[in-house]
Amino acid sequence: MKWVAAGALAAAMFGATPTAWEMNTYQDFLQGRFHGVSVDPDGRLRLAPKLDTVWASEQPAIWSVARAADGALYLGTGHKGRLYRVAAGGTAEAVFTAAEPEIFAVTADARGVVYFASAPNGKVYRLENGRVSEYFDPQAVYVWSLAVAADGALYVGTGNEGKIYRVTGPGAGELYYETGQSHVTSLALDTRKELLAGTEPNGIVYRVSAKDRAFVLHDADLPEIRAIVPGANGAVYVVAMGGSLVRQQGADVSGAAATISTTTVSSTATSVTVVDEAQGGVEIKPKPQAAAAQAAPALAGAPLVEYPGVEKSAIYRISADNGVETLWSSKEENAYDIALSQGGLLFSTDGQGRIYRLDESTRRVTLVSETRESEALRLIGNGNDVFVATGNEGKLFRLGQSAGEKGEFESPVHDATAVARWGRLSWQQVSCAGCTVALRTRTGNTARPDKTWSEWSAPLTDGAGSAITSPNARFIQWKAEVAGGASVGSVRVAYLPQNSSPVVKLVQVSTQIAAPKTATGNAAAPAGAYSITVTETGETGASSAAGTPSQPLSRAANEQILISWQAEDADGDRLEYTLHFRGEQEQEWKLLKEHLAEPAHTIDAESLADGRYYFRVTASDAAMNPAASARRAELVSAPILIDRTPPVVKVGAPSRAGGAVEVRFEVVDAASPLKSCEYSVNAGPWRPVAPEDGIIDSATESFVLRLDAAPGGEALVVIRAYDSGGNAGLGRVVVR
C-alpha cells in the first residue's frame, strides 16, 4: 500500500485535503485475503487454479502425505495418531490408530507397500495388502522422516540423537549414519540414488553415500531443514525455516525416552505439547510446529523468544556441482514444503495456508492460492494435480490446473486517521467476453471489521471511478469479485479526512527577567558611566562638582509575565493562537494578543494590578482549512496570583517583661495571605518567629518577639515578613 505522492504532499501543506489510498504492487496485495483469486508479480488479481476440498480429517493437522502406486494417498495425522487412506475418488478410511498421538512420517515404495512411524517413543510400521505390522523399533523419541531406496531399503531419520537407520526387513535395521545433530528432519533419494538428509538445529544438508560416509552439501543460516526435493539435472531443492524463534537455555530433556502419558493440543495446529511425567512435567515440543520451536526437544522447557524482522525461512537450490542459490526468503512467513510442477516450483507457507509459484529464472513469485487454514504443511503431486495438506484443521485440498469460475479478494483495512468523507473507487482492469469485475466497500469505526461495520455496498462496476456509497467513517475496506478471465490491478480509494480539532494541552504562567531598572524606575546606566574610588585614608578620588553623590542601588530586574502553552494538531496543521485574560471578579475576557504564531507571549508584570487572574489560550487551524471546516480549541489556566505589594510591618515600642524585652508587631498584606516571618538582631542571622495564634495562614497576623535583655548599649532588630507572592515587608526597632 502507498499514498499517492501528490495527495501526500498536499496533505502536508493543507489541512483537510482530498487524498487517496492506493494498492498497486504485489507486496500491497499480499496483505489482503484471497479466495479463489491469485496475484501475479505485477500486482494483478486474477482467478486462481481451482482449489477443492477433498477431505476434512477432523484432526488438528495432517503431518505427512505419501502417494501409493495405485494413486491413493496415505495421510499421517495428529493428535490421535491415525493413518488414513484417501482413494483417488476422495473416499477416506482410517487404516491404523497408533498408541502414540502423532504420525510424522509416511512413505511408500514402488510396489505399493506403505511405511509410517508414530511418535513420541513410537515405532516404524509396514502396511501391505491391508495388514499393518511392526517393522522396526529405532529406540528413539521421534521418527521425523522416512525414505525408500530403489533396492527396497527403508531409511529412518530420528531424534533426539539425530541418527539415520537403514532397514532391510522386519527388525533388520542398522545404524547407517550418525549426524551429530539433534534431529534428522527430512530424507530423500537424489537422482544418483544417494540419500539426502536434512537436520536440526544447525540446518545442515548431507549427502550420505554409504554407511558412515557423508558429505555436507549446505550449512544453512536457518536452524531446520524442513523439506528436500530432488529435481532434474541433479539439482536439489531445500526448504529451511525457524529463523525468528529461539528458545532460551532451559531444562535439558534430551533423555526424554520415558513413558508419555499426557498429550495437550495447543492453540496452533502445528504445535504439539507432550508432557513427560518422568521428567517432572517438562514440555517437549516436536518438530511440526511453526518456526524454530520444532528445534526444541533439547530446549523445550525453556521460554520461546521471537525476534521480529529477521529471516524466518528460505528456499535454496543446490546444483549438481554443489553450488547453492537462495531462490526465496521471507521475514513474514514460514515455508513448509515444495513440489515441482510444469508451471514452476510450488511452495507452501503458514500465511493463511498459502501456495506460491516461483519462477526460477526470474525469481518472481506468484501467490497461486490460499487455503485459509493456518498452515499448508505438505505438497504432493499426483498427475496434473497437486494435493495440499493443512494444519489448524487437518484438510486435504486438490489444486487443479484450470482456473475456477469466480473468486474474490478482500483488501486490508485502511485507516484514514479520522472520520472521512469517501470519494470514488477506481481501478484498472482487463476485461474479456463473458468475464466480470465488481468491487464493493464497507466502512466502520473499529480497527477490525465487526458487527458495527456497515454491510458490503452494492457492486461498483465502473473502474474509471465509482462513487463510494458506504457511510463516512474512519476505516474502510474493499473487496473485488472476479469472474471469467478478467484481471484487476491498481485500486485507488479517494477520500477527504475530517479536519481534526487542535488540542491545547497545557497553559503555564511564569515570570522572567527583563532589562534592569534603577530605583527611580529608569533603565540602569551602562557600566562605567561613573565610579567612586575610596582610598585607604578615606579620601575620595574623582568626583562631580556637586560633591560625593549617594550611589543608588538598582532593582534586581524588571519582571515580565510569560504566558506559554503546548498545543498540537493531529493533521499537522499550522496553528494560530489568541490570548485573553480575566480578573477573578470580572465577567468578560479581555484580549491580550491575537494571530500569535508562537506558543508564548509576554507582558509587563506591572501592567496588571495585584489580584487573581485567568489566562485563556485559543488555538485555531483556520489558516490551513476552509472556514466551514476549520476547528479551534481553548484552555484556561489555573488561577494566577499577581502580588507585587509587600506586606506592611507595624512595630510597637519595646517593653520589658522581667529579664527580657518584648517587641509587639503586626503584619498586614493587602493581596495575599502571609507565608513566613523572621527577625535579625544587629544584622545577624535570620531567625523565624511564630504568630500569637501559632499558624501563619491569613493576611493579618500579630506577633510577640521576646529577646534576652542586653547587658548594656542598644540593639537593632529588623523584622522581615513574606506574603504568598514572595514579596518581603520590613520593619525595624531599636532596643536599648
BAKEDREN-595964 format. One line per 3 residues: number of its first residue (from 1); their letters; for each residue y, x, z of C-alpha. Coordinates in nm, 2 decimals. Layout:
N
NUM) A) Y/X/Z; ...
***
This chain:
736
1) MKW) 0.00/0.00/0.00; 0.36/0.11/-0.06; 0.71/0.00/-0.05
4) VAA) 0.89/-0.04/-0.38; 1.13/0.26/-0.39; 1.44/0.07/-0.48
7) GAL) 1.37/-0.20/-0.22; 1.32/0.06/0.05; 1.65/0.23/-0.04
10) AAA) 1.83/-0.10/-0.04; 1.69/-0.19/0.30; 1.81/0.14/0.44
13) MFG) 2.17/0.07/0.31; 2.20/-0.30/0.39; 2.06/-0.54/0.65
16) ATP) 1.86/-0.85/0.53; 1.80/-0.73/0.17; 1.52/-0.85/-0.05
19) TAW) 1.23/-0.61/-0.05; 0.87/-0.60/-0.17; 0.52/-0.51/-0.07
22) EMN) 0.31/-0.37/-0.35; -0.06/-0.28/-0.38; -0.12/-0.05/-0.68
25) TYQ) -0.38/0.22/-0.62; -0.74/0.24/-0.55; -0.67/0.35/-0.19
28) DFL) -0.44/0.05/-0.14; -0.72/-0.19/-0.24; -0.98/-0.02/-0.02
31) QGR) -0.80/-0.16/0.28; -0.90/-0.52/0.18; -1.22/-0.71/0.18
34) FHG) -1.44/-0.76/-0.12; -1.68/-1.05/-0.20; -1.83/-1.02/-0.55
37) VSV) -1.54/-0.80/-0.66; -1.52/-0.43/-0.72; -1.22/-0.19/-0.76
40) DPD) -1.22/0.09/-1.01; -1.05/0.43/-0.96; -0.74/0.30/-1.14
43) GRL) -0.69/0.03/-0.88; -0.81/-0.27/-1.09; -1.01/-0.56/-0.94
46) RLA) -1.29/-0.70/-1.15; -1.62/-0.88/-1.09; -1.89/-0.67/-0.92
49) PKL) -2.25/-0.65/-1.01; -2.43/-0.95/-0.88; -2.54/-0.90/-0.51
52) DTV) -2.82/-1.13/-0.40; -2.97/-1.16/-0.05; -3.34/-1.10/-0.10
55) WAS) -3.44/-1.13/0.26; -3.30/-1.16/0.61; -3.52/-0.99/0.87
58) EQP) -3.35/-1.15/1.18; -3.37/-0.79/1.32; -3.06/-0.58/1.40
61) AIW) -3.14/-0.31/1.15; -3.36/-0.21/0.86; -3.40/0.17/0.92
64) SVA) -3.63/0.27/0.64; -3.75/0.14/0.30; -4.03/0.26/0.06
67) RAA) -4.14/0.13/-0.27; -4.52/0.10/-0.33; -4.70/0.14/-0.66
70) DGA) -4.72/-0.24/-0.71; -4.34/-0.28/-0.68; -4.35/-0.42/-0.33
73) LYL) -4.10/-0.28/-0.07; -4.21/-0.18/0.28; -3.93/-0.20/0.54
76) GTG) -3.93/-0.05/0.89; -3.71/-0.24/1.13; -3.56/-0.23/1.48
79) HKG) -3.57/-0.32/1.76; -3.91/-0.49/1.76; -4.09/-0.21/1.58
82) RLY) -4.21/-0.42/1.29; -4.32/-0.32/0.94; -4.26/-0.58/0.67
85) RVA) -4.38/-0.61/0.31; -4.14/-0.78/0.07; -4.31/-0.87/-0.26
88) AGG) -4.14/-0.85/-0.59; -4.06/-1.22/-0.58; -3.89/-1.19/-0.24
91) TAE) -4.16/-1.32/-0.02; -4.18/-1.12/0.31; -4.45/-1.09/0.57
94) AVF) -4.49/-0.88/0.88; -4.76/-0.63/0.83; -4.76/-0.45/1.16
97) TAA) -4.59/-0.46/1.50; -4.58/-0.13/1.69; -4.58/-0.09/2.07
100) EPE) -4.26/0.11/2.02; -3.93/-0.05/1.93; -3.83/0.14/1.62
103) IFA) -3.98/0.23/1.28; -3.75/0.50/1.15; -3.96/0.64/0.86
106) VTA) -4.17/0.48/0.58; -4.31/0.63/0.26; -4.58/0.55/0.00
109) DAR) -4.79/0.76/-0.23; -4.88/0.71/-0.59; -5.20/0.52/-0.51
112) GVV) -5.01/0.26/-0.30; -5.10/0.40/0.04; -4.81/0.34/0.29
115) YFA) -4.73/0.57/0.58; -4.50/0.48/0.86; -4.41/0.61/1.21
118) SAP) -4.30/0.43/1.53; -4.06/0.57/1.79; -3.99/0.68/2.05
121) NGK) -4.31/0.86/2.16; -4.49/0.69/1.87; -4.74/0.78/1.61
124) VYR) -4.78/0.80/1.23; -4.98/0.51/1.08; -5.15/0.46/0.75
127) LEN) -5.16/0.12/0.57; -5.43/0.10/0.30; -5.59/-0.22/0.15
130) GRV) -5.42/-0.43/0.41; -5.55/-0.24/0.70; -5.34/-0.03/0.95
133) SEY) -5.49/0.27/1.12; -5.36/0.55/1.33; -5.32/0.86/1.11
136) FDP) -5.15/1.14/1.31; -5.00/1.19/1.66; -4.74/1.47/1.64
139) QAV) -4.69/1.46/2.02; -4.31/1.42/1.96; -4.04/1.19/2.09
142) YVW) -3.93/1.09/1.74; -4.06/1.09/1.39; -3.75/1.07/1.18
145) SLA) -3.88/1.14/0.83; -4.19/1.13/0.61; -4.27/1.26/0.26
148) VAA) -4.59/1.26/0.05; -4.66/1.55/-0.18; -4.83/1.53/-0.52
151) DGA) -5.16/1.66/-0.37; -5.16/1.37/-0.11; -5.05/1.58/0.19
154) LYV) -4.81/1.40/0.42; -4.52/1.59/0.57; -4.38/1.46/0.91
157) GTG) -4.04/1.56/1.04; -3.99/1.52/1.41; -3.76/1.56/1.71
160) NEG) -3.67/1.67/1.98; -3.82/2.00/1.87; -3.73/2.00/1.50
163) KIY) -4.08/2.06/1.37; -4.25/1.98/1.04; -4.62/1.89/1.02
166) RVT) -4.85/1.89/0.72; -5.12/1.62/0.75; -5.41/1.62/0.51
169) GPG) -5.63/1.35/0.67; -5.66/1.13/0.98; -5.58/1.36/1.28
172) AGE) -5.59/1.66/1.05; -5.23/1.79/1.09; -5.09/2.14/1.14
175) LYY) -4.75/2.28/1.23; -4.61/2.36/0.89; -4.26/2.49/0.98
178) ETG) -4.05/2.51/1.29; -3.68/2.48/1.21; -3.54/2.58/1.54
181) QSH) -3.32/2.27/1.52; -3.34/1.96/1.74; -3.44/1.71/1.47
184) VTS) -3.57/1.70/1.12; -3.38/1.40/0.99; -3.48/1.39/0.63
187) LAL) -3.76/1.51/0.40; -3.80/1.51/0.02; -4.00/1.68/-0.26
190) DTR) -3.80/1.85/-0.53; -3.88/1.89/-0.90; -4.06/2.21/-0.82
193) KEL) -4.28/2.01/-0.58; -4.15/2.21/-0.29; -4.05/2.05/0.04
196) LAG) -3.68/1.99/0.12; -3.58/1.93/0.48; -3.25/1.83/0.64
199) TEP) -3.18/1.89/1.01; -2.95/1.83/1.30; -2.74/1.94/1.50
202) NGI) -2.64/2.22/1.26; -2.66/2.03/0.94; -2.90/2.28/0.76
205) VYR) -3.09/2.21/0.44; -3.41/2.41/0.40; -3.65/2.46/0.11
208) VSA) -3.99/2.51/0.26; -4.21/2.68/0.00; -4.52/2.75/0.22
211) KDR) -4.64/2.74/0.57; -4.38/2.92/0.79; -4.17/3.02/0.49
214) AFV) -3.83/2.86/0.42; -3.50/2.93/0.26; -3.17/2.78/0.37
217) LHD) -3.01/2.61/0.07; -2.70/2.49/0.26; -2.54/2.51/0.61
220) ADL) -2.31/2.21/0.62; -2.00/2.18/0.83; -2.12/1.84/0.95
223) PEI) -2.40/1.81/1.21; -2.66/1.58/1.05; -2.83/1.58/0.70
226) RAI) -2.88/1.21/0.66; -3.05/1.19/0.32; -3.18/1.42/0.05
229) VPG) -3.24/1.31/-0.31; -3.38/1.54/-0.59; -3.20/1.50/-0.92
232) ANG) -3.25/1.61/-1.28; -3.24/1.97/-1.38; -3.33/2.09/-1.04
235) AVY) -3.02/1.96/-0.87; -3.04/1.82/-0.51; -2.80/1.56/-0.37
238) VVA) -2.74/1.57/0.01; -2.56/1.33/0.25; -2.42/1.48/0.56
241) MGG) -2.25/1.29/0.84; -2.14/1.29/1.20; -1.82/1.49/1.19
244) SLV) -1.60/1.27/1.40; -1.82/1.20/1.71; -1.94/1.46/1.95
247) RQQ) -2.09/1.45/2.29; -1.96/1.65/2.58; -2.22/1.86/2.75
250) GAD) -2.41/1.65/2.99; -2.76/1.57/3.11; -3.04/1.75/2.94
253) VSG) -3.31/1.51/2.82; -3.49/1.75/2.59; -3.81/1.68/2.78
256) AAA) -3.79/1.31/2.74; -4.15/1.27/2.64; -4.23/1.03/2.92
259) TIS) -4.32/0.67/2.90; -4.04/0.45/2.76; -4.03/0.12/2.94
262) TTT) -3.70/-0.05/2.86; -3.51/-0.08/2.53; -3.15/-0.21/2.51
265) VSS) -2.98/-0.31/2.19; -2.61/-0.21/2.19; -2.33/-0.39/2.02
268) TAT) -2.36/-0.20/1.69; -2.67/-0.25/1.48; -2.73/0.12/1.43
271) SVT) -2.72/0.21/1.80; -3.04/0.20/1.99; -3.04/0.29/2.36
274) VVD) -3.37/0.38/2.51; -3.38/0.42/2.89; -3.63/0.68/3.01
277) EAQ) -3.71/0.58/3.37; -3.89/0.91/3.43; -3.56/1.09/3.36
280) GGV) -3.37/0.88/3.61; -3.23/0.63/3.36; -3.09/0.88/3.11
283) EIK) -2.99/0.72/2.78; -3.15/0.86/2.47; -2.96/0.76/2.15
286) PKP) -3.18/0.82/1.85; -3.06/0.92/1.50; -2.99/0.60/1.31
289) QAA) -2.65/0.52/1.46; -2.31/0.57/1.31; -2.18/0.92/1.32
292) AAQ) -2.29/1.21/1.53; -2.43/1.00/1.82; -2.76/1.05/1.65
295) AAP) -2.72/1.41/1.73; -2.78/1.30/2.07; -3.13/1.32/2.22
298) ALA) -3.04/1.66/2.38; -2.70/1.53/2.49; -2.74/1.16/2.51
301) GAP) -2.64/1.13/2.87; -2.30/1.28/2.80; -1.99/1.08/2.71
304) LVE) -1.92/1.02/2.34; -1.59/1.15/2.23; -1.43/1.07/1.89
307) YPG) -1.19/1.30/1.72; -0.99/1.09/1.46; -0.85/1.24/1.14
310) VEK) -1.14/1.48/1.09; -1.41/1.47/0.82; -1.68/1.22/0.90
313) SAI) -1.92/1.25/0.62; -1.97/1.42/0.28; -2.19/1.43/-0.03
316) YRI) -2.30/1.76/-0.17; -2.47/1.87/-0.49; -2.69/2.18/-0.47
319) SAD) -2.76/2.30/-0.82; -3.07/2.47/-0.95; -2.91/2.81/-0.89
322) NGV) -2.83/2.72/-0.53; -2.45/2.66/-0.59; -2.31/2.39/-0.36
325) ETL) -2.03/2.15/-0.46; -1.87/1.88/-0.24; -1.87/1.56/-0.46
328) WSS) -1.71/1.33/-0.20; -1.59/1.33/0.16; -1.43/1.09/0.40
331) KEE) -1.24/1.08/0.72; -1.28/0.70/0.75; -1.64/0.62/0.66
334) NAY) -1.99/0.75/0.73; -2.21/0.78/0.42; -2.58/0.69/0.49
337) DIA) -2.78/0.72/0.17; -2.77/0.79/-0.20; -2.95/0.67/-0.51
340) LSQ) -2.94/0.79/-0.87; -2.88/0.53/-1.14; -2.78/0.52/-1.50
343) GGL) -2.42/0.44/-1.41; -2.39/0.75/-1.18; -2.45/0.83/-0.82
346) LFS) -2.46/0.54/-0.58; -2.40/0.59/-0.21; -2.37/0.36/0.09
349) TDG) -2.14/0.36/0.39; -2.06/0.18/0.72; -1.73/0.04/0.59
352) QGR) -1.83/-0.33/0.57; -2.17/-0.21/0.43; -2.01/-0.08/0.11
355) IYR) -2.18/0.07/-0.20; -1.98/0.31/-0.41; -2.04/0.47/-0.75
358) LDE) -1.94/0.83/-0.80; -1.88/0.98/-1.15; -1.99/1.34/-1.10
361) STR) -1.79/1.48/-1.39; -1.46/1.34/-1.28; -1.52/1.30/-0.91
364) RVT) -1.37/0.95/-0.94; -1.52/0.68/-0.72; -1.56/0.30/-0.78
367) LVS) -1.62/0.06/-0.50; -1.91/-0.14/-0.65; -1.99/-0.39/-0.39
370) ETR) -1.95/-0.49/-0.02; -2.24/-0.65/0.18; -2.01/-0.74/0.47
373) ESE) -2.26/-0.60/0.71; -2.17/-0.32/0.95; -2.37/-0.05/0.77
376) ALR) -2.55/-0.01/0.44; -2.83/0.21/0.57; -3.07/0.26/0.28
379) LIG) -3.06/0.25/-0.10; -3.37/0.25/-0.32; -3.40/0.20/-0.69
382) NGN) -3.66/-0.04/-0.84; -3.64/-0.07/-1.21; -3.29/-0.18/-1.33
385) DVF) -3.20/-0.30/-0.98; -3.10/-0.12/-0.66; -3.20/-0.25/-0.32
388) VAT) -2.97/-0.22/-0.02; -3.09/-0.24/0.34; -2.83/-0.30/0.61
391) GNE) -2.77/-0.29/0.98; -2.58/-0.52/1.22; -2.80/-0.78/1.07
394) GKL) -3.10/-0.63/0.90; -3.09/-0.77/0.55; -3.23/-0.67/0.21
397) FRL) -2.99/-0.71/-0.09; -3.05/-0.67/-0.46; -2.77/-0.51/-0.66
400) GQS) -2.81/-0.62/-1.02; -2.69/-0.47/-1.34; -2.48/-0.76/-1.47
403) AGE) -2.17/-0.90/-1.31; -2.16/-1.21/-1.11; -1.99/-1.53/-1.22
406) KGE) -1.70/-1.52/-0.97; -1.57/-1.32/-0.68; -1.27/-1.28/-0.45
409) FES) -1.07/-1.01/-0.28; -0.87/-1.05/0.04; -0.58/-0.82/0.09
412) PVH) -0.50/-0.66/0.42; -0.24/-0.84/0.64; 0.12/-0.72/0.57
415) DAT) 0.38/-0.71/0.85; 0.73/-0.80/0.73; 0.85/-0.68/1.08
418) AVA) 1.04/-1.01/1.12; 1.01/-1.37/1.01; 1.06/-1.36/0.63
421) RWG) 1.16/-1.59/0.35; 0.90/-1.55/0.08; 0.99/-1.50/-0.28
424) RLS) 0.75/-1.46/-0.57; 0.40/-1.32/-0.60; 0.34/-1.13/-0.93
427) WQQ) 0.05/-0.92/-1.06; -0.08/-0.76/-1.37; -0.40/-0.89/-1.53
430) VSC) -0.62/-0.85/-1.83; -0.74/-1.19/-1.95; -1.01/-1.30/-2.18
433) AGC) -1.16/-1.61/-2.33; -1.32/-1.82/-2.05; -1.20/-1.60/-1.77
436) TVA) -0.96/-1.70/-1.50; -0.74/-1.54/-1.23; -0.58/-1.72/-0.94
439) LRT) -0.40/-1.59/-0.63; -0.34/-1.77/-0.30; -0.14/-1.68/0.01
442) RTG) -0.14/-1.77/0.37; 0.11/-1.67/0.65; 0.13/-1.66/1.03
445) NTA) 0.30/-1.50/1.32; 0.00/-1.33/1.48; -0.12/-0.99/1.36
448) RPD) -0.47/-1.12/1.28; -0.53/-1.45/1.09; -0.64/-1.72/1.32
451) KTW) -0.62/-2.10/1.35; -0.25/-2.08/1.40; -0.20/-1.95/1.04
454) SEW) -0.13/-2.17/0.75; -0.41/-2.28/0.52; -0.45/-2.09/0.19
457) SAP) -0.19/-2.21/-0.06; -0.26/-2.39/-0.38; -0.37/-2.14/-0.65
460) LTD) -0.09/-1.94/-0.82; -0.17/-1.86/-1.18; 0.15/-1.71/-1.33
463) GAG) 0.11/-1.34/-1.30; 0.47/-1.28/-1.42; 0.59/-1.44/-1.10
466) SAI) 0.47/-1.75/-0.90; 0.68/-1.89/-0.61; 0.51/-1.84/-0.27
469) TSP) 0.48/-2.18/-0.10; 0.34/-2.06/0.23; 0.56/-2.11/0.54
472) NAR) 0.82/-1.85/0.64; 0.65/-1.62/0.89; 0.62/-1.25/0.99
475) FIQ) 0.28/-1.18/0.84; 0.13/-1.26/0.50; -0.20/-1.21/0.33
478) WKA) -0.31/-1.29/-0.03; -0.64/-1.32/-0.20; -0.74/-1.30/-0.56
481) EVA) -1.01/-1.53/-0.72; -1.16/-1.38/-1.03; -1.40/-1.54/-1.28
484) GGA) -1.53/-1.40/-1.61; -1.42/-1.07/-1.74; -1.06/-1.07/-1.61
487) SVG) -0.92/-0.79/-1.41; -0.63/-0.78/-1.16; -0.40/-0.50/-1.05
490) SVR) -0.06/-0.41/-0.92; 0.01/-0.70/-0.70; 0.36/-0.75/-0.56
493) VAY) 0.49/-0.98/-0.29; 0.87/-1.02/-0.28; 1.04/-1.14/0.04
496) LPQ) 1.36/-1.14/0.24; 1.32/-1.04/0.60; 1.51/-1.24/0.85
499) NSS) 1.80/-1.04/0.99; 1.72/-0.93/1.34; 1.98/-0.96/1.61
502) PVV) 2.11/-0.64/1.76; 2.04/-0.57/2.13; 2.28/-0.43/2.38
505) KLV) 2.06/-0.27/2.63; 2.29/-0.11/2.89; 2.66/-0.10/2.98
508) QVS) 2.79/0.18/3.21; 3.13/0.23/3.36; 3.24/0.56/3.50
511) TQI) 3.54/0.79/3.54; 3.62/1.11/3.37; 3.89/1.38/3.38
514) AAP) 4.19/1.37/3.16; 4.48/1.61/3.15; 4.60/1.72/3.50
517) KTA) 4.93/1.58/3.63; 5.18/1.72/3.88; 5.28/1.54/4.19
520) TGN) 5.57/1.39/4.01; 5.33/1.23/3.76; 5.43/1.46/3.47
523) AAA) 5.18/1.68/3.29; 5.13/2.01/3.47; 5.33/2.30/3.34
526) PAG) 5.15/2.57/3.14; 5.02/2.85/3.34; 5.27/3.14/3.37
529) AYS) 5.59/2.93/3.34; 5.70/3.09/3.66; 5.54/3.28/3.95
532) ITV) 5.61/3.37/4.31; 5.52/3.71/4.45; 5.51/3.78/4.82
535) TET) 5.53/4.15/4.93; 5.38/4.29/5.24; 5.73/4.29/5.41
538) GET) 5.77/3.92/5.33; 6.04/3.98/5.07; 6.02/3.78/4.75
541) GAS) 6.03/3.92/4.41; 6.16/3.74/4.10; 6.32/3.40/4.19
544) SAA) 6.55/3.14/4.05; 6.92/3.12/4.11; 6.87/2.83/4.34
547) GTP) 6.67/3.04/4.59; 6.30/3.02/4.66; 6.16/2.69/4.54
550) SQP) 5.88/2.49/4.70; 5.56/2.51/4.49; 5.43/2.16/4.42
553) LSR) 5.05/2.12/4.42; 4.93/1.94/4.11; 4.69/1.65/4.14
556) AAN) 4.33/1.73/4.06; 4.32/1.52/3.75; 4.45/1.21/3.57
559) EQI) 4.15/0.98/3.57; 4.02/0.77/3.29; 3.77/0.49/3.29
562) LIS) 3.49/0.54/3.04; 3.30/0.23/2.93; 2.98/0.33/2.74
565) WQA) 2.68/0.13/2.63; 2.35/0.15/2.45; 2.27/-0.08/2.16
568) EDA) 2.01/-0.09/1.88; 1.92/-0.29/1.58; 1.56/-0.34/1.46
571) DGD) 1.67/-0.35/1.10; 1.86/-0.02/1.13; 2.19/-0.19/1.06
574) RLE) 2.51/-0.01/1.14; 2.67/-0.19/1.43; 3.04/-0.26/1.52
577) YTL) 3.15/-0.33/1.88; 3.41/-0.54/2.06; 3.51/-0.47/2.42
580) HFR) 3.66/-0.72/2.66; 3.73/-0.72/3.03; 3.79/-0.99/3.30
583) GEQ) 3.90/-0.97/3.67; 3.68/-1.12/3.93; 3.90/-1.42/4.00
586) EQE) 4.01/-1.46/3.63; 3.88/-1.72/3.39; 3.94/-1.57/3.04
589) WKL) 3.82/-1.25/2.88; 4.09/-1.00/2.76; 4.04/-0.79/2.45
592) LKE) 4.04/-0.42/2.51; 3.94/-0.30/2.16; 3.76/-0.43/1.85
595) HLA) 3.59/-0.27/1.55; 3.46/0.01/1.75; 3.21/0.23/1.56
598) EPA) 3.10/0.44/1.86; 2.94/0.31/2.17; 3.21/0.42/2.41
601) HTI) 3.58/0.36/2.49; 3.82/0.50/2.75; 4.13/0.35/2.92
604) DAE) 4.38/0.50/3.17; 4.25/0.43/3.52; 4.59/0.33/3.63
607) SLA) 4.61/0.05/3.37; 4.40/-0.17/3.60; 4.51/-0.26/3.95
610) DGR) 4.28/-0.24/4.24; 4.01/-0.51/4.23; 3.67/-0.60/4.08
613) YYF) 3.63/-0.62/3.71; 3.36/-0.71/3.45; 3.33/-0.55/3.10
616) RVT) 3.17/-0.73/2.81; 3.03/-0.55/2.50; 2.96/-0.75/2.19
619) ASD) 2.75/-0.58/1.91; 2.76/-0.72/1.55; 2.58/-0.63/1.23
622) AAM) 2.83/-0.82/1.02; 2.93/-0.50/0.84; 2.59/-0.49/0.67
625) NPA) 2.50/-0.86/0.63; 2.64/-1.17/0.47; 2.85/-1.38/0.71
628) ASA) 2.59/-1.65/0.71; 2.31/-1.42/0.83; 2.50/-1.18/1.04
631) RRA) 2.39/-1.15/1.41; 2.56/-1.05/1.73; 2.46/-0.98/2.09
634) ELV) 2.65/-0.92/2.40; 2.60/-0.78/2.75; 2.83/-0.80/3.06
637) SAP) 2.84/-0.51/3.31; 2.78/-0.54/3.68; 3.10/-0.59/3.88
640) ILI) 3.30/-0.27/3.88; 3.53/-0.19/4.18; 3.85/-0.02/4.10
643) DRT) 4.02/0.11/4.41; 4.28/0.38/4.38; 4.48/0.29/4.70
646) PPV) 4.38/0.49/5.01; 4.33/0.34/5.35; 4.62/0.33/5.60
649) VKV) 4.56/0.51/5.92; 4.78/0.38/6.21; 4.76/0.62/6.51
652) GAP) 4.88/0.52/6.85; 5.02/0.75/7.12; 4.76/0.96/7.30
655) SRA) 4.69/0.88/7.67; 4.50/1.05/7.95; 4.18/0.90/8.09
658) GGA) 4.06/1.11/8.37; 3.99/1.46/8.24; 4.00/1.35/7.87
661) VEV) 4.26/1.24/7.62; 4.22/0.91/7.43; 4.37/0.85/7.09
664) RFE) 4.35/0.49/6.97; 4.40/0.42/6.59; 4.33/0.15/6.34
667) VVD) 4.23/0.20/5.97; 4.32/-0.07/5.72; 4.23/-0.09/5.34
670) AAS) 4.37/-0.34/5.11; 4.10/-0.33/4.84; 3.75/-0.24/4.97
673) PLK) 3.55/-0.20/5.29; 3.57/0.13/5.47; 3.30/0.38/5.42
676) SCE) 3.34/0.66/5.68; 3.59/0.81/5.93; 3.62/1.16/6.07
679) YSV) 3.86/1.39/6.26; 3.96/1.75/6.27; 4.13/1.94/6.56
682) NAG) 4.36/2.23/6.46; 4.22/2.24/6.11; 3.87/2.29/6.24
685) PWR) 3.55/2.13/6.11; 3.54/1.76/6.04; 3.35/1.55/6.29
688) PVA) 3.25/1.19/6.25; 3.39/0.91/6.47; 3.25/0.56/6.51
691) PED) 3.45/0.24/6.53; 3.46/0.04/6.85; 3.21/-0.22/6.72
694) GII) 2.97/0.07/6.62; 2.95/-0.01/6.24; 3.19/0.07/5.96
697) DSA) 3.15/-0.24/5.75; 3.49/-0.40/5.69; 3.83/-0.33/5.55
700) TES) 3.98/-0.31/5.90; 3.83/-0.11/6.18; 3.96/0.00/6.53
703) FVL) 3.87/0.34/6.67; 3.90/0.52/7.01; 3.88/0.90/6.99
706) RLD) 3.81/1.08/7.32; 3.89/1.45/7.34; 3.85/1.70/7.62
709) AAP) 4.19/1.79/7.76; 4.32/2.13/7.66; 4.40/2.38/7.94
712) GGE) 4.75/2.43/7.80; 4.96/2.41/7.49; 4.92/2.15/7.22
715) ALV) 4.66/2.04/6.96; 4.70/1.88/6.61; 4.45/1.60/6.55
718) VIR) 4.41/1.48/6.19; 4.21/1.17/6.11; 4.06/1.10/5.77
721) AYD) 3.91/0.77/5.66; 3.74/0.69/5.32; 3.71/0.35/5.16
724) SGG) 3.44/0.23/4.92; 3.64/0.36/4.62; 3.63/0.71/4.76
727) NAG) 4.00/0.72/4.85; 4.10/0.91/5.16; 4.37/0.80/5.40
730) LGR) 4.51/1.05/5.66; 4.68/1.01/6.00; 4.79/1.27/6.25
733) VVV) 4.89/1.30/6.61; 4.99/1.60/6.83; 4.82/1.61/7.17
736) R) 4.99/1.81/7.44
***
